[in-house]
């Protein structure tokens, strides 16, 4: 027996869980067989021998642990949305720069989800998520035969413009506001020095310091008759304004309105570089000081860090800035939810010759021509209509869906055990009254009634309160079936000899019910609760899908499917409903298979049917 105890101690949990699933069944000795034949061990042995049930259990446990731990690693910001990242397909190719550009890169232009680069010999490369809409794709670039060498490129919110060595401008992408179609005046120019692209707009800067604008004239504040024509060195756009840098080192506003952009700080000295984000402007003077103004947000781009070496150049993304110091170091600050402000170690340890920053991506070119990147590479499962990461929402939504199902089952099981146990043991009038109550609840049309309660009670509730309400509603409406099952089992057990013996010993009736009878029907309760768990998850998903469950922005798998309840979404943005459907289906199937396996293990006769 001592040897047998030693053998049992060496059996790990993993060997018990996976042994019969992936390995053979070892023949037991007589002593081991006697130990196994206890009821609990018999159930476990029978369940472990069921390969399908064990596989389902392992899959469900993996999903459960993932949605339990995942939100801690990737927490969700319910207030987050980003219009520039709407309906992005899955994939990590936003910064997948072609290897053929290493060593001969001349320029990079960065858009919200795509980038374009030109080589020193004038060839154009485009990568990333280039699909702007159903009909517009940046890659569908149709250049005339006499394009020549590309010498400059600029990427806007939804378009790309290029300048060739003959001073001609070409474009690709959306053209709803004529942002890729230069005006006649621009087409006649022969001395274009630089091009710039913004939100549905494009800018041209000539060698003699003049600026020209084409595209959406309603969105951006630009004055074509500004007093700095002929004296501009650089022009840039925010999401709704145009600023410039003059040849004599002044940061200037090129619009007509008085606003946060026109409120330029005084005494900045000799400005050597400017940059913009979506809502701010930054200027660097010859002393390395950084001045930031505009519609300063809480995203942190208005708070440059202190540096030991002075800043000599700066570029802006959508909500962050990246700058190079005099000693060659690269720094970034501002919003960092895509890691766009986290300069990687490889960049810090390299000799950086040049860098490019816009939207959420950063590219740094080393002295050997190698291109290093950091920022938004893409999304594992894509994004939704508000630009939210679907993978993060699946993790947090899965935890919510499983929690709602589990709490609802606990409530229903508690009520079902009490009513079923009392009804079955006492019988008579008590049984009659309780069964009529059970029939009344059971006769209610479950889904419509849950929808009515949710609509009537939940309208004046917060998102958290509505979540608790859904748990309670599901629990209060789903106990009758378990109650009847418990009642039937108690009716058959209450006449057993050990119950009669307990009565003869004077044990109180409630003690007999809950201490002697219910422990003997607990296996049936476990099976029923397991199957009800899957039903509760499906019901919550159905309510949320119909718009009566947990409301956005709090995610559940059900309301994520509700957000994709649109023929356009189903046809064009498959990732918004496929992953949630798959996870919900796998969880429900696995739970049902585990329940079937438990039923077979607890009731051996069911295997003979």
Secondary structure, 3 states (H helix, E strand, C coil): CHHHHHHHHHCCHHHHHHHHHHCCCCCCCHHHHHHHCCHHHHHHHHHHCCHHHHHHHHHHHHHHHHHHHHHHHCCCCCCCCCHHHCCCCCECCCCCCCHHHCCCEEEEEECCCEEEEEECCCCEEEEECCECCCCCECCCCCCCCCCCCEEEEEECCCEEEEEECCCCEEEEECCCCCCCCCCHHHHCCCCEEEEEECCCEEEEEECCCCEEEEECCCCCECCCCCCCCCCEEEEEECCCEEEEEECCCCEEECCCCCCCCCCCCCCCCCEEEEEECCCEEEEEECCCCEEEEECCCCCCCCCCCCCCCCEEEEEECCCEEEEEECCCCEEEEECCCCCCCCCCHHHHCCCEEEEEEECCEEEEEECCCCEEEEECCCECCCECCCCCEHHHHHHHHHHHHHHHHHHHHHHHHHHHHHHHHHHHHHCHHHHHHHHHHHHHHHHCCHHHHHHHHHHHHHCCCCHHHHHHHHHHHHHHHCCHHHHHHHHHHHHHHCCCHHHHHHHHCCCCHHHHHHHHHHHHCHHHHHHHHHHHHHHHHHHHHHHHHCCCCCCCCCCCHHHHHHHCCCHHHHHHCCHHHHHHHHHHHHHHHHHHHHHHHHHHHHCHHHHHC
